[in-house]
Amino acid sequence: MALAAAAAPLAMAGVVVIGNGNLPRLDDAQVQKIYSGKVVEVAGVTVAAVNLRSGNTVRAHFLQTYLNQDEEKYTAYWTVRRYIGKGTPPRELASGAEVVNFVQTTPGAIGYVEDADLKPGLNILLRK
């Protein structure tokens, strides 16, 4: 039982939206528009959003916390958008470390990671 209690805080770790150094802080509405493909530019910079892979618990937490959606709704949304020619979903990466690397090395990149994956120098765009 003590082991389960110790693991609980890890399961509830926060998810933070990070971006390349050339992006400004964002609000909830901007993050929602970027991840729904409705905004492709912020402060004159073309954004390149990335997701973690489907089934990842951090992705599920991000979708719920920042987009108020679950995996099924988000996938269905992008299936329709792609079908009607309104874009493609953000690229998917395998891990928080890959997200951090992509964001740091790609101008306009935006992604999300758990608090535990944060490292000094990351540009935090939004934290809940």
N, C-alpha and C positions, 0 to 999 in steps of 0.2 A: 504494500500500500504506500509506503514511503517513497518507493521508486516512482510510482504513478504520480504522486504529488510533486516530486522533483521534476518530472518531465512535462508537467502541465504548462509552466511558464514558457518552455521552448516551443510548444505547440501554438501558443498564443502570441508569438513574436510578431512585431509590427512589420508592415511592408512599406517601403520608402520608394518614391519615384525619384530617379536620378537622371541626369542629363549631361551631355557634353558641356564643357566649360563655356561654350558660346551661347547657351540658352539661359533665359531669365527664369526666376521662380514662376510657378504656374499655380492656378487655382483649380478647384474641382471641375468646373465647367470646361476649362481648356484641356485637362487630361481626358475627360470623357469625349470631347470632340476629336482629339488626336487618336485615341484608341477606337473610335468609331469611323475614322476615315473622313470626317467632316472638315477637319483642319489639317492642312499639310505644310503650313508655314507659321512660325512664331517669331515675332520681332525681326522679320525679314530673313529668317533662316529656315530652309526646308528641313522638316523633321523626318527622322527615320526611326519609327517606333519598333521596339522588339518585345516579344512575349516570351515567357517560359513555355515549355511544351504542355500540351493538354494533359491533364491528370496530375500535374504538379500541384502540391498543396499551397505553395506560395502564389501560384497563378490563381488558384481558386479564391484565396484570401484577397488578392488584388481585385479580381473581378467583383467580388461581393462588396469590398470596402470602398473602392473608387468608382466602379461603374454600376453598382447596384444590380448586378446580373450574375447568373450562374453559367457554368460551362455550356450547357445546352442552349440557353438563350443567345449567348455570345456567338457560338458556332452557327446557329441558325441565322442570326443577323448577317454574318459575313457570307454565308452561303447565298442568301438573297442578293446582297450587294454585288457579289462576284457575278452572279447569273445575269443581273441587269446591266452589267458593265460599269459599275460604280467603284471599282477598285478591288484590291486584294487585302487580306488581313495582314497585320504586322508579322514579320519574319519571326520564327520560333527558335529559341536557343535552348540548350540542354541544362544549363546550370547558372546559378547566380554569378559564378566566376566568369563565365562566358559573357553574361550581360554586362558586368563591370568592364571587362576588356573591350567589348564592342562600343560601349558608351564613351569610354576614355579615348578611343582611337578613331571614332567616326564623327565628323562635324555634323551637328544637328541631331545626334542620336539621343533617344530617350528610352528608358527601361525602368524596371522595378526589381528590387531585391529585398530580402529580409534584413532587418537591422543587423544581424550577425555578419552579413556579407559586406557591410559598409567598411570602407577604409579611408584613411586620411586623404584629403584632396578631392574627394568626390563632390560633384555639384549636386546638392540635394534640391530638387525642384518643388517637392510637395511631400509632407509627412503628416499622417493622421494618427 
